[in-house]
Amino acid sequence: MSYQALARKWRPRSFDTIVGQEHVVRALVNAFDRDRLHHAYLFSGTRGVGKTTIARVFAKGLNCDQGPAARPCGECGACREIDEGRHVDLIEVDAASRARVEETRDLLDNVQYAPMRARFKVYLIDEVHMFSRHSFNALLKTLEEPPPHVKFLLATTDPQRLPVTVLSRCLQFGLRRLGVEEISGELARIAREEAIEADAAALRVLGRAADGSMRDALSLLDQAAAYGAGRIVASDVRALVGTVERERLFALLEALAASDTAAMIEALDRLAAEAADFEMLLGEVVETLGRMAALQVVPAGREDDEDVDALRALAARITPEALQLHYQIGIMGRRDLPYAPHPRAGFEMTMLRMAAFAPAREPATGREAGPSGAAAGPPGAKETPRPGSGAPDAGAPPAPSSEPPPPAPEATAEALPLSRWTELCARLTLNGVTGQLAANCVVRGYTETTVDLGLSPEHAQLLTAGTQAKLESALRDYFGRPMRLRVAIAPRSEESPADRGAREEKERVERASRELREVPDYQDLLTRFEGEPRSVHPPD
């Protein structure tokens, strides 16, 4: 007998064996049990999550000799024929190859005739979004009021492309992407049944590479079994799918946490020598950064995460603000990767951006600092203590001295009042996300020891426990007294420092544009080349 692919051999044949779609299975089982079967169903979801499989099981339940039943027997003639794809009253249509309206009309001409052998005539239309607009129009009336012996089961990977008139005539079920643990657990069961020796780490790599698709996972399991001659180990699977050893990934993130760009480039060279798939690797980096951010909020992590200890140690070395910035840069890097001259170049530039823009901290005070680790401030400025802070050299105890400390610079000798919030934000010399939070706030009220700020809802993502604590600490250091900061998220009409900066920049550009239009040579150039300026950038 010829070999049958695992994806076909292990396709679920009953609702009980479908993995990860309990919300859909429960609704369909209840519909059978309560005899509330609709005439049209739409199953949507990414490839390989079970849309067509659920539709076929549903068709078996409709036409089983013991049915209609949510648990078809699987032994009668109708069940066997549906499983083998040769039941005369289950009409499977690939909409991509029958998109023309003439073909749709030919299909619907037979709807009025009773089924030849079964209880119901079932139309299973796969990738229904590929129908043309005229084909959908031809389908609408029949889809809304079909004969009682007809059921429509539609499947699509792109439900947004279906007309609302079609959606409103169907019961809609969205199938979700499967999780790594769900996929690897099912692969472990199938590997045991197939007498394939596979370690748990290898199956987790396959589960991640499948990207939510059980069909893709089974195809990869087939390929890995052939690659390893019936034995599947993690190193072989990583080589097969283009992923890297976890140690390699952690070495890269260790270098990022230490802002050690030389070690980062060295790690990238090793990955390139191992023919890593940099597009997939960047996805792994972003996923790992997301898991680290979750561990900063919930340090316990998930019990089934084998890397939790290593990730927790890494997460402790990176500030939450820096981690959020790394994640955002990684997401943007994935978007821009196709435009890079080479995947390696795009990946390398993304990692260097993470290192370059990461806000660091001063060892003693915990305040944000620039990438070099020094406190952020104007270029060339010397670090001086803020008024009232009394802080000597960071990280070292003050040396006994009879001489009084040097006075603060004249510009900050007198603390600005909170009513002058824009000027005060510049004095605080905050950067990173905390600086953005301060720049987008307005003062709602204040006392000697309390500050109430307002933040518009579109900037609510800037407000975290960490950024609020840092801003409160900066105010406390600046005024030299205990300060309590409260930030309310609500619509505001006042102008924030960021709004003022944007307005002034816009006015500067408009002024430069007006002055440029008054230059005779400039007008002559526009007339000669029949052009218009795309943008104007005035000199700083």
ZATORDO-503541 format. One record per atom (N, C-alpha, C): residue in three letters; x, z, y. Coordinates in steps of 0.05 Angstrom, whole numbers, plus 5000, padded with zeros to 4 digits. Each point is the difference from the previous one (the first is absolute). Example, Ala and Ser with C-alpha at 12.3 -4.5 7.8 and 13.67 -1.06 7.14 Angstrom:
ZATORDO-503541
ALA526451564886
ALA498250005024
ALA501850005024
SER499349865021
SER501650015024
SER498550145022
This chain:
ZATORDO-503541
MET501750004976
MET498350005024
MET501850005025
SER499249845020
SER501649995024
SER499850265016
TYR502050065015
TYR500150255016
TYR498049995023
GLN498750225004
GLN498150025022
GLN501150185022
ALA500049915025
ALA501150165022
ALA498650275002
LEU501650205007
LEU498850275002
LEU497750025020
ALA500349845022
ALA497950015021
ALA497349904988
ARG500149824981
ARG497549904987
ARG499250194977
LYS502050084985
LYS499450174976
LYS498750265008
TRP501050125021
TRP499150275008
TRP498150005023
ARG498749775005
ARG497950005021
ARG497750174991
PRO499050195017
PRO497950184992
PRO497549854991
ARG498750114979
ARG497649874989
ARG497650185002
SER500350235014
SER497850185005
SER500650155025
PHE497950125012
PHE500350155024
PHE501950244996
ASP500050114976
ASP501550254995
ASP503049955001
THR500949754996
THR502949944999
THR501049885027
ILE498449985020
ILE500949905026
ILE501450225015
VAL502349945011
VAL501850205012
VAL499649995031
GLY499650235011
GLY500250035029
GLY497749915017
GLN497849924988
GLN497749905016
GLN497550174993
GLU500450264999
GLU497850174991
GLU497549985019
HIS500549965025
HIS497849995019
HIS498249764995
VAL501249784991
VAL498449764993
VAL498650034973
VAL501550104981
VAL499050034973
VAL497650195000
ARG500250225014
ARG497850205001
ARG497549875011
ALA500249855021
ALA497649875012
ALA498749804980
LEU501749854987
LEU498949804981
LEU498750134975
VAL501350214990
VAL498950144977
VAL497350125007
ASN499950135024
ASN497450115008
ASN497949795004
ALA500749765009
ALA498149795003
ALA498849924973
PHE501749984979
PHE499049944973
PHE498250234990
ASP500950245003
ASP498650234989
ASP497250045013
ARG499849935026
ARG497550045014
ARG498449735003
ASP501049794987
ASP498649755001
ASP499649905029
ARG502150015016
ARG499949915027
ARG502249795004
LEU499749784986
LEU501949785000
LEU499349805022
HIS501949975019
HIS499649815022
HIS500549724990
HIS499249805016
HIS500449734991
HIS502649885009
ALA501550135019
ALA502549895010
ALA502050225007
TYR502449984989
TYR502150195005
TYR502549865011
LEU501350145018
LEU502649895011
LEU502250214995
PHE502149914986
PHE502350174994
PHE502449895016
SER501150175017
SER502249925017
SER502450184996
GLY502449895004
GLY502450154997
GLY502449824996
THR502450115001
THR502449844997
THR500349904971
ARG501949834995
ARG500349874974
ARG500750214979
GLY498849974976
GLY500750164977
GLY498950284999
VAL497950065015
VAL498950274999
VAL497550034983
GLY499049774990
GLY497850024981
GLY497449875008
LYS500049835020
LYS497549885009
LYS498649844978
THR501449804989
THR498949834980
THR499550164974
THR501750184994
THR499650174976
THR497550165001
ILE499550135023
ILE497550155003
ILE497649824999
ALA500249765011
ALA497749824999
ALA499449914971
ARG502149964984
ARG499549924972
ARG498950234984
VAL500950245005
VAL498950244986
VAL497150035008
PHE499449955026
PHE497250025009
PHE498349794986
ALA501149764997
ALA498549794987
ALA499550074970
LYS501950134988
LYS499650094972
LYS497850214999
GLY500050185019
GLY497950205000
GLY497249885004
LEU499949785016
LEU497449875004
LEU499049864975
ASN501749884984
ASN499249834979
ASN500650104972
CYS501150254998
CYS500550124973
CYS497450024985
ASP500149954973
ASP497650024983
ASP498850275001
GLN501650215006
GLN499050275002
GLN499150085028
GLY500249815018
GLY499650065029
GLY497349935011
PRO499949985027
PRO502250055019
PRO501150284998
ALA502650034999
ALA501250274996
ALA502750015015
ALA500650235011
ALA502550045014
ALA502450004981
ARG499450054974
ARG502150014980
ARG499449804978
PRO500749745005
PRO499349794980
PRO501550064974
CYS498849914978
CYS501150064973
CYS502649874995
GLY500549765011
GLY502549864996
GLY500249864973
GLU497950024983
GLU500049884973
GLU498149784997
CYS497949995016
CYS497949794996
CYS501149735009
GLY498549794994
GLY500949735007
GLY500449965030
ALA498250115016
ALA500249975029
ALA502650135011
CYS500550254990
CYS502450145010
CYS502549864992
ARG500249904975
ARG502449874991
ARG500449745015
GLU497949855004
GLU500349745014
GLU500850045029
ILE499050215013
ILE500850055028
ILE502950085001
ASP500850174981
ASP502850084999
ASP501949774996
GLU499149804984
GLU501649774994
GLU499749775021
GLY498250055020
GLY499749805021
GLY498549754992
ARG498150024980
ARG498649764991
ARG497050044998
HIS498950195016
HIS497150054999
HIS498749795018
VAL498049874989
VAL498749775013
VAL498550085025
ASP499050255001
ASP498450095023
ASP501650175020
LEU502750024997
LEU501750115020
LEU501549775012
ILE499249925024
ILE501249775014
ILE502150105020
GLU502549964993
GLU502250085017
GLU500849765017
VAL500150055026
VAL500649795020
VAL502450085017
ASP502049825002
ASP502250055018
ASP499349865027
ALA499450165020
ALA499049885025
ALA502249835013
ALA502550064995
ALA502249845012
ALA499949714991
SER499249954975
SER499949734989
SER497349875002
ARG498050155009
ARG497349895002
ARG498850085027
ALA501649945022
ALA499250095026
ALA498149805014
ARG499849764991
ARG498349805013
ARG497150064996
VAL498449935020
VAL497150064999
VAL498649864978
GLU500949754993
GLU498749854978
GLU500450154973
GLU502350124996
GLU500550154975
GLU498450255000
THR499650135022
THR498450245001
THR497149944994
ARG499049785011
ARG497249924995
ARG499649934970
ASP502049874988
ASP499749944972
ASP499950254983
LEU501650205009
LEU500050264986
LEU497350145002
LEU498849995024
LEU497550155005
LEU497649854989
ASP500349754993
ASP497749854989
ASP499150114974
ASN501850144985
ASN499450104974
ASN499050295000
VAL500050125024
VAL499250285002
VAL497250054991
GLN498249815005
GLN497250034993
GLN499450014970
TYR501949894984
TYR499549994971
TYR500750264987
ALA498550084980
ALA500450254987
ALA502650004984
PRO501250234994
PRO502550014984
PRO499449894973
MET502149884988
MET499749874974
MET499850214978
ARG501750215001
ARG500050194978
ARG499850295009
ALA500950065024
ALA500350285008
ALA497550095016
ARG500250255008
ARG497850125016
ARG500149915029
PHE502549975010
PHE500349915028
PHE502149775001
LYS499549835020
LYS502049805006
LYS501750125023
VAL502650034996
VAL501850135019
VAL501949805012
TYR500049995026
TYR501949835015
TYR502250185011
LEU502449964990
LEU502450155010
LEU501749815017
ILE499950035026
ILE501449825018
ILE502550155011
ASP502349904991
ASP502550135008
ASP501149875026
GLU501450175016
GLU501049915026
GLU497949865016
VAL497750135003
VAL497749875012
VAL500549935030
HIS501950145012
HIS500649945028
HIS501149715005
MET500749864978
MET501049735002
MET497849795003
PHE497550094997
PHE497849815004
PHE500049905029
SER499249755004
SER499749905027
SER497550115013
ARG499749965026
ARG497750105014
ARG497449884989
HIS500149744994
HIS497649874989
HIS499450104972
SER502050074984
SER499550114974
SER498750285002
PHE500850165019
PHE498750265004
PHE497149965009
ASN499549815017
ASN497349955008
ASN498349914977
ALA501149844982
ALA498549914976
ALA499450244982
LEU501850205000
LEU499850234982
LEU498050215010
LEU499650015026
LEU498650225012
LEU497250054989
LYS498449804999
LYS497250044992
LYS499850094971
THR501649884983
THR500050074971
THR501150284997
LEU502050075016
LEU501350274998
LEU498050225008
GLU498349935019
GLU498150215009
GLU497650034981
GLU499049784989
GLU497650024983
GLU500549844975
PRO501850094982
PRO500449854975
PRO497850064981
PRO499749834979
PRO498050064979
PRO500750264986
PRO498250144988
PRO500550264988
PRO502050004977
HIS500649764989
HIS501949994978
HIS502849945009
VAL500650005026
VAL502649935011
VAL501350245014
LYS502650044996
LYS501650195014
LYS502449865012
PHE500750075025
PHE502449905013
PHE502150225002
LEU502449944991
LEU502350185002
LEU502249855015
LEU500550085025
LEU502049875017
LEU502550175002
ALA502349875000
ALA502650145003
ALA501649875021
THR501550165016
THR501649895022
THR502350185007
THR502249895008
THR502250155011
THR499950015030
ASP498149875013
ASP499949985029
ASP497150015009
PRO498750234999
PRO497250025007
PRO499449945029
GLN502050025018
GLN499649945028
GLN499249715005
ARG500749834981
ARG499449715004
ARG497249934990
LEU498650184989
LEU497349944991
LEU498050035023
PRO498149825002
PRO498050035021
PRO498450264997
VAL499150105023
VAL498450254999
VAL497549964985
THR498949755001
THR497549944986
THR500450034969
VAL502349954990
VAL500650034972
VAL500450304994
LEU501650135016
LEU500550294996
LEU497450164999
SER498249935018
SER497550165001
SER498249964976
ARG500549804984
ARG498349954976
ARG501250124975
CYS502350135002
CYS501450114976
CYS500450305002
LEU500150134977
LEU501150274999
LEU503149985000
GLN501350135018
GLN502949965004
GLN501550244989
PHE502149934985
PHE501850204988
PHE502949935006
GLY501450175015
GLY502849965006
GLY501850144980
LEU501549844986
LEU501950124980
LEU502650075014
ARG501150234994
ARG502350105013
ARG502649924985
ARG502250015014
ARG502649954988
ARG500750254983
LEU501249954977
LEU500650234982
LEU502550145009
GLY500150264995
GLY502450165007
GLY502249964979
VAL502450085008
VAL502349974982
VAL499650174974
GLU499050245003
GLU499750174977
GLU497849904981
GLU497949885012
GLU497949884983
GLU501049774984
ILE501649835013
ILE501149774986
ILE502050084979
SER501950185007
SER502050074981
SER498850154976
GLY497950165005
GLY498750134977
GLY498749814981
GLU498749795011
GLU498849804982
GLU502249844986
LEU502149945014
LEU502249854987
LEU501350164977
ALA500250275004
ALA501050174979
ALA498349994975
ARG497350005004
ARG498249994977
ARG500249734986
ILE500149785015
ILE500249744987
ILE502749964986
ALA502250115012
ALA502649984987
ALA500050144974
ARG498750234998
ARG499850154974
ARG498549834980
GLU497849885008
GLU498449844982
GLU501649754990
GLU501749895018
GLU501549764993
GLU502750074987
ALA500550254995
ALA502650094989
ALA502349915017
ILE499750025026
ILE502149945019
ILE501350265010
GLU502650024997
GLU501350245009
GLU500549985030
ALA498950185016
ALA500249985029
ALA500250285011
ASP502050055018
ASP500250275012
ASP498250015025
ALA499450255007
ALA498150055022
ALA500949895026
ALA502750025006
ALA501049905025
ALA499749695002
ALA500449864978
ALA499649715000
ALA497149935006
LEU498250144988
LEU497149945005
LEU499250065028
ARG501250215013
ARG499450045028
ARG501149785018
VAL502349894993
VAL501149775015
VAL498149764997
LEU499049964976
LEU498049784996
LEU497550055016
GLY499150265000
GLY497650065015
GLY500349955030
ARG502350075011
ARG500549945028
ARG500149705006
ALA501449854982
ALA500449725004
ALA497349854997
ALA498150104985
ALA497449874997
ALA498450005025
ASP500650185019
ASP498649995026
ASP497050024998
GLY499150194983
GLY497150054998
GLY498549834980
SER501349814987
SER498749814982
SER500650074971
MET498050064984
MET500450054972
MET500749754985
ARG499049775007
ARG500749754987
ARG503049945004
ASP500950045025
ASP502949955006
ASP501750204984
ALA499050244997
ALA501550214986
ALA500349924970
LEU497949904988
LEU500149914972
LEU501849764997
SER500049825019
SER501849774998
SER502950095002
LEU500550195019
LEU502750115002
LEU500950144975
LEU498150154987
LEU500650144975
LEU500849804979
ASP498549784998
ASP500749784981
ASP502849905005
GLN500649955026
GLN502649895007
GLN502250194995
ALA499650265006
ALA502050204995
ALA500550044970
ALA497949994984
ALA500450034971
ALA501649774989
ALA499649765010
ALA501649774991
ALA502950035010
TYR500350095025
TYR502750035011
TYR501750214984
GLY498750224992
GLY501450214986
GLY499749994970
ALA499049784990
ALA499749974970
ALA498450234988
GLY497750065013
GLY498250214990
GLY500750285009
ARG502050035016
ARG500850265011
ARG500249985030
ILE498550175014
ILE499849985029
ILE501350245013
VAL502149965016
VAL501450225014
VAL499949945030
ALA500450215016
ALA499649975029
ALA502049805012
SER502550014991
SER502149835012
SER499349704995
ASP499149944976
ASP499249724994
ASP497749915018
VAL498050195003
VAL497649925015
VAL500849965030
ARG501750175010
ARG500849975028
ARG501449735004
ALA501749934981
ALA501449745002
ALA498049774998
LEU497950044984
LEU498049794996
LEU498349955025
VAL499150225013
VAL498149985022
VAL501450005027
GLY502650055001
GLY501549995025
GLY500050275015
THR499150224989
THR500250265013
THR502850114995
VAL500650235013
VAL502650124998
VAL499750284988
GLU502350104991
GLU500150284990
GLU499150195022
ARG498650214992
ARG499150195020
ARG502450135014
GLU502250034986
GLU502450125012
GLU501149825023
ARG499849744996
ARG500849815021
ARG498350035025
LEU497450024995
LEU498150035022
LEU500550265015
PHE500450224985
PHE500550255013
PHE502650015015
ALA502049864990
ALA502649985014
ALA499649865027
LEU498349805001
LEU499449865025
LEU498650185019
LEU498150154990
LEU498550195018
LEU501750245008
GLU501850084983
GLU501950215008
GLU501749915024
ALA500949764999
ALA501649895022
ALA498349985026
LEU497549934996
LEU498249995024
LEU499550275011
ALA499650214983
ALA499650275010
ALA502450105015
ALA502449924991
ALA502550095013
ALA500849825023
SER498449795006
SER500749815020
SER502849884996
ASP500749974974
ASP502649894993
ASP499749704994
THR500349845021
THR499649714996
THR502149884982
ALA502450115000
ALA502149884982
ALA499250044971
ALA499050244993
ALA499150054972
ALA497549834994
MET498449955020
MET497649834996
MET500849724993
ILE501949885015
ILE500949734995
ILE501349994972
GLU501550214993
GLU501350004974
GLU497950004977
ALA497950165004
ALA497850014980
ALA498649724999
LEU499749875022
LEU498849745000
LEU501749794986
ASP502650035003
ASP501849814986
ASP499850044970
ARG499750254991
ARG499750044971
ARG497449894990
LEU497950035016
LEU497349894992
LEU500149694999
ALA501449885019
ALA500249715000
ALA501549904975
ALA502150164993
ALA501649924976
ALA498450024975
GLU497950175000
GLU498250024976
GLU497649825002
ALA500149815019
ALA497849805003
ALA497350135004
ALA499950205018
ALA497550145005
ALA498149815015
ASP497450044995
ASP497949855015
ASP499550165025
PHE501049905023
PHE499950165025
PHE497250035011
GLU498349804994
GLU497250035009
GLU498650234985
MET500550014974
MET498950224984
MET501350265007
LEU502650005006
LEU501450245006
LEU499050125026
LEU499449835020
LEU498950105025
LEU497350134996
GLY498449894982
GLY497550134993
GLY500450274988
GLU502150034983
GLU500650264988
GLU500950205020
VAL501649905020
VAL500950185021
VAL497750115016
VAL498249825007
VAL497650085016
VAL498350204984
GLU499549934974
GLU498550184983
GLU501350284998
THR502650014997
THR501450254997
THR499950165026
LEU500249875023
LEU499850135025
LEU497250135004
GLY498049854990
GLY497350115001
GLY499750254983
ARG501250004976
ARG499950234983
ARG501550245012
MET502349945014
MET501450215013
MET498450135023
ALA498649835015
ALA498350105021
ALA497850184989
ALA498949934977
ALA497950164988
ALA501250274991
LEU502550004990
LEU501250254991
LEU500650185024
GLN500449895023
GLN500450175024
GLN497450155007
VAL497849884994
VAL497450135005
VAL499250184977
VAL500349914975
VAL499350154976
VAL502550024983
PRO501750205005
PRO502650014986
PRO499850014969
ALA497850104989
ALA499750024971
ALA500149734987
GLY498949805013
GLY499949734988
GLY498249984976
ARG500149774986
ARG498449964976
ARG501650084976
GLU498550124980
GLU501450094976
GLU501249784984
ASP498849755001
ASP500949784984
ASP502249845013
ASP501050095023
ASP502149855015
ASP502750094990
GLU501449834985
GLU502650084989
GLU502250025020
ASP499649885024
ASP502150005020
ASP499550205022
VAL498150194996
VAL499150175022
VAL502250175011
ASP501850114983
ASP502250175009
ASP501949855018
ALA500849764992
ALA501949845016
ALA498649915026
LEU497549934999
LEU498649925024
LEU499650235019
ARG499450244990
ARG499750235017
ARG502650075014
ALA502349984986
ALA502550055013
ALA500649805022
LEU499449744995
LEU500449805021
LEU498150045023
ALA497550074995
ALA498150045021
ALA500850235018
ALA501450204989
ALA500850235017
ALA502249935019
ARG501349774996
ARG502349925017
ARG499149815023
ILE497549925000
ILE499149815020
ILE497650125014
THR500049995027
THR497750115015
THR497549844994
PRO497750135002
PRO497549854996
PRO499749765019
GLU500950035025
GLU499849785019
GLU501849774991
ALA502450064992
ALA501849794991
ALA498949864975
LEU498950154982
LEU498949894975
LEU497749815006
GLN498250085019
GLN497849825008
GLN501149755013
LEU502150025016
LEU501249775012
LEU501349824979
HIS501450124981
HIS501249844978
HIS497849844985
TYR497850134995
TYR497849874985
TYR498949775016
GLN499650045026
GLN498949785017
GLN501949775001
ILE502650055003
ILE502049795001
ILE500049854974
GLY499850154977
GLY499949874974
GLY497649814997
ILE497750095009
ILE497649834999
ILE500449755016
MET501050035024
MET500549765017
MET502249824987
GLY502050124987
GLY502049844987
GLY498949844977
ARG498150114985
ARG498749854979
ARG498549765011
ARG498750055023
ARG498549785012
ARG501849775010
ASP502450085010
ASP501849805012
ASP502049894979
LEU500050104976
LEU502149924981
LEU499949704994
PRO497749864999
PRO500149714995
PRO501449845021
TYR500250125024
TYR501349855023
TYR503050055001
ALA501050184983
ALA502950065000
ALA501549764987
PRO502549955009
PRO501549784987
PRO500450044971
HIS500150254991
HIS500450064971
HIS498750274995
PRO498850054977
PRO498850274995
PRO501950235004
ARG502549964992
ARG502050215003
ARG500450065030
ALA500149795017
ALA500450045028
ALA497750155013
GLY497549924992
GLY497650145010
GLY499950294992
PHE500650054974
PHE500050284991
PHE502150175014
GLU502449895003
GLU502250145013
GLU499350075029
MET498949815014
MET499350045028
MET497850225002
THR498150004982
THR497950205000
THR501250284996
MET501850034981
MET501350264996
MET501750095024
LEU501449815012
LEU501650065024
LEU498250095023
ARG497749885003
ARG498150085020
ARG499250294996
MET499450074975
MET499250284994
MET502250195009
ALA502549934994
ALA502250185007
ALA500450015030
ALA499749775014
ALA500649995028
ALA497950145017
PHE497550004992
PHE497950115017
PHE499150274991
ALA501350124980
ALA499150264991
ALA500750225020
PRO498150165009
PRO500750235017
PRO501350224984
ALA502450095009
ALA501450224986
ALA499250265013
ARG501350224990
ARG499450275011
ARG502650145007
GLU500050175020
GLU502350175005
GLU500050224979
PRO502350064989
PRO500150204978
PRO498950275007
ALA500550095025
ALA499250285006
ALA497150025011
THR499249815018
THR497450035013
THR497849854986
GLY500749804984
GLY497949844986
GLY498849805018
ARG501049975026
ARG498849805018
ARG500849734991
GLU498449805008
GLU500749734993
GLU502549915015
ALA501549834986
ALA502549895012
ALA500249714993
GLY501949865012
GLY500349724995
GLY501249954973
PRO500449754991
PRO501049934974
PRO502750134994
SER501750055020
SER502650124996
SER499950294995
GLY497750135004
GLY499750294996
GLY500250155025
ALA500749885023
ALA500250145025
ALA497350005013
ALA499550205017
ALA497450025013
ALA499549765017
ALA497549904999
ALA499449765015
ALA500150065030
GLY501049815015
GLY500150035029
GLY501149755012
PRO500449995026
PRO501049765013
PRO502749934990
PRO500749744998
PRO502749924991
PRO502250135016
GLY501950114987
GLY502350125013
GLY499550285011
ALA497650104997
ALA499450275011
ALA501150214981
LYS500950225012
LYS501050224984
LYS497850184992
GLU500250124976
GLU497950184991
GLU500150265016
THR497850085012
THR499850255015
THR497650154991
PRO500150265000
PRO497750164992
PRO497749965020
ARG497650024989
ARG497749985018
ARG499550265014
PRO498649995023
PRO499650255015
PRO498650214983
GLY501150234999
GLY498850224986
GLY500650014971
SER501349794989
SER500550004971
SER502350194993
GLY502150015018
GLY502350164994
GLY501549924976
ALA499749754991
ALA501249914975
ALA502849915005
PRO502150124987
PRO502749905002
PRO500449774981
ASP502549954992
ASP500649784982
ASP498450024974
ALA498549774993
ALA498350014977
ALA501550054975
GLY498950184982
GLY501250054974
GLY502150215000
ALA500950115023
ALA502150205001
ALA499050245016
PRO500750254992
PRO499250245015
PRO501450015027
PRO498850115021
PRO501250005026
PRO502550185000
ALA502149905012
ALA502550165002
ALA499850205022
PRO501050254996
PRO499950205021
PRO501549905025
SER498850045023
SER501249915025
SER498950165023
SER501750065018
SER499150155023
SER499149815022
GLU500649744998
GLU499249815020
GLU497149924996
PRO498549975021
PRO497249914998
PRO499949714991
PRO497949924986
PRO499749724991
PRO499849825024
PRO500849754997
PRO499849815022
PRO497149955007
PRO499349955025
PRO497249955008
PRO499149734988
ALA497349974998
ALA498849744991
ALA500449805022
PRO499849724992
PRO500349805020
PRO498050035022
GLU500649905023
GLU498350035024
GLU497349874995
ALA499949784984
ALA497549864996
ALA498050164985
THR500950204983
THR498250164984
THR500250295008
ALA501250065024
ALA500250285008
ALA497350125003
GLU498049855009
GLU497450105004
GLU498149854981
ALA498650154983
ALA498249874981
ALA497749865013
LEU499449764992
LEU497749865011
LEU497450124990
PRO497950015016
PRO497450104991
PRO498849814980
LEU498250114983
LEU498749834980
LEU498249795012
SER499250045025
SER498349805013
SER501549745004
ARG502650015000
ARG501749755003
ARG500949934972
TRP498149944982
TRP500649964972
TRP501849764994
THR499649785016
THR501649764995
THR503050065005
GLU500650135023
GLU502850065006
GLU501150214980
LEU498250184992
LEU500850214981
LEU500849894973
CYS498549794991
CYS500649884974
CYS502849885000
ALA500849885023
ALA502749885003
ALA502150224998
ARG499450245012
ARG501950224999
ARG500350114972
LEU497949994984
LEU500250124973
LEU501849834981
THR500649765007
THR501749824984
THR499450004970
LEU497449984994
LEU499249984972
LEU500149704992
ASN500549964974
ASN499949734990
ASN498550004973
GLY499949774987
GLY498649994975
GLY497050035004
VAL498650084979
VAL497150035000
VAL499250225020
THR501650225002
THR499350215018
THR500049905029
GLY502049835007
GLY500049895027
GLY497649825005
GLN499149854980
GLN497649835003
GLN497650185003
LEU499850224986
LEU497750185003
LEU499950105029
ALA502250105010
ALA500050105028
ALA499349795020
ALA501049754996
ALA499549795019
ALA497149905000
ASN498650054979
ASN497249904998
ASN498050235004
CYS500950235009
CYS498250235006
CYS499650025030
VAL497850135007
VAL499550085028
VAL499450305000
VAL500550135023
VAL499650295003
VAL497050055006
ARG498850154984
ARG497150085004
ARG499850275014
GLY502050174997
GLY500050265012
GLY502450164991
TYR500750215015
TYR502350164993
TYR499950275014
THR501350194987
THR500550265012
THR503050064998
GLU500850245006
GLU502950074998
GLU501049974971
THR498350044981
THR500950004972
THR498649814982
THR498149845011
THR498449824983
THR499949735013
VAL500249794984
VAL499849725009
VAL497949864983
ASP498149885013
ASP497949844987
ASP500549715007
LEU500549834979
LEU500449725004
LEU497749844987
GLY499649765010
GLY498049824988
GLY501449754989
LEU499149914977
LEU501149774986
LEU497849814993
SER500149755007
SER497949814994
SER499949954970
PRO497649934988
PRO499849964971
PRO501749784989
GLU500749795017
GLU501649784989
GLU502950084995
HIS500850235011
HIS502750114995
HIS500050254983
ALA497850054986
ALA499750254985
ALA502150024978
GLN501149774990
GLN501950024978
GLN502750125009
LEU500450025027
LEU502550135010
LEU499950304997
LEU497650124998
LEU499750295000
LEU500250104971
THR502250144994
THR500350144975
THR500950285006
ALA500050174979
ALA500950285004
ALA502950005010
GLY501649814989
GLY502850005008
GLY500549915029
THR498649785008
THR500449915028
THR498950205020
GLN497750134994
GLN499050205019
GLN501950235002
ALA501150094977
ALA501950235001
ALA502549925016
LYS501049764998
LYS502449925015
LYS499449985030
LEU497749895007
LEU499449995028
LEU499650285012
GLU498750174985
GLU499750285009
GLU502750145004
SER501949954981
SER502650125002
SER501549895024
ALA499749745006
ALA501449885023
ALA498950125026
LEU497450045002
LEU498950125024
LEU500950295003
ARG500150144977
ARG500950285001
ARG502950025010
ASP501749824990
ASP502850005008
ASP500349925030
TYR498349825009
TYR500349905027
TYR499150215020
PHE497750144995
PHE499150205019
PHE501250274995
GLY501350054978
GLY501250254995
GLY498150234995
ARG497749944989
ARG498050214994
ARG498349904977
PRO498750194986
PRO498249914978
PRO497849825010
MET499649784985
MET497949805008
MET498449944975
ARG497449995003
ARG498349924978
ARG498749735007
LEU500349804982
LEU499149735005
LEU497549944984
ARG498049895013
ARG497649914986
ARG499549715008
VAL499549834979
VAL499549725005
VAL497349924989
ALA498349905017
ALA497349914992
ALA499849705000
ILE498949894978
ILE499649714998
ILE497349935011
ALA499949865022
ALA497449935012
ALA500549775020
PRO498049835005
PRO500349795020
PRO500750125027
ARG501749855015
ARG500950105026
ARG500049775020
SER499850075025
SER500149795021
SER502650035017
GLU501450234997
GLU502450035015
GLU502249824989
GLU502049955017
GLU502349834993
GLU502250174988
SER500849934975
SER502250154987
SER502749885009
PRO502250144995
PRO502649885007
PRO500449734987
ALA499149964976
ALA500349744987
ALA498349795014
ASP497550085008
ASP498349815015
ASP501349925027
ARG501150215013
ARG501349945026
ARG502449824996
GLY501650044980
GLY502349834995
GLY499249714994
ALA497849974984
ALA499049734994
ALA498949875025
ARG498650165017
ARG498949885024
ARG502249915019
GLU502050175004
GLU502249945018
GLU501649754990
GLU500349994973
GLU501449764989
GLU498449755005
LYS497450024996
LYS498349775005
LYS500149915029
GLU499950195018
GLU500249945029
GLU502749875006
ARG502150104988
ARG502749895005
ARG500149714990
VAL498949944977
VAL500049734990
VAL498349825018
GLU497750095008
GLU498349845018
GLU501449955026
ARG501350205011
ARG501549965025
ARG502349804997
ALA501450024977
ALA502149804995
ALA498949724997
SER497749984987
SER498749744996
SER499349875027
ARG498950175018
ARG499249905027
ARG502549905015
GLU502150164999
GLU502549935014
GLU501249744988
LEU499849984973
LEU501149764987
LEU498549755009
ARG497450025002
ARG498449765008
ARG500649915028
GLU501150175016
GLU500749935028
GLU502749865002
VAL501549994979
VAL502749875000
VAL499649704998
PRO500949845020
PRO499549705000
PRO501249874975
ASP502450074992
ASP501249864977
ASP498450064975
TYR498850234998
TYR498450074976
TYR497649824998
GLN498649975023
GLN497649825000
GLN500849724994
ASP502449915009
ASP500949734994
ASP500549964970
LEU501150214987
LEU500449984971
LEU497449984985
LEU498050165008
LEU497449994987
LEU498849735002
THR500249885024
THR498849745004
THR501449784984
ARG502750025000
ARG501549804986
ARG499650004970
PHE499950244988
PHE499750024971
PHE497250054991
GLU498050015019
GLU497250054993
GLU499750244982
GLY501350225007
GLY499950244984
GLY498750235014
GLU499650214985
GLU499050255010
GLU501650234988
PRO500650215015
PRO501550224989
PRO498450164979
ARG501350064978
ARG498750164979
ARG500150305007
SER502350095011
SER500250285007
SER502150035021
VAL499950225015
VAL501950065021
VAL501250274995
HIS502650035000
HIS501350254995
HIS501850075024
PRO499050165019
PRO501750075023
PRO502450164992
PRO502249985015
PRO502450164993
PRO499550295004
ASP501450164984
ASP499750295002
ASP501250105027
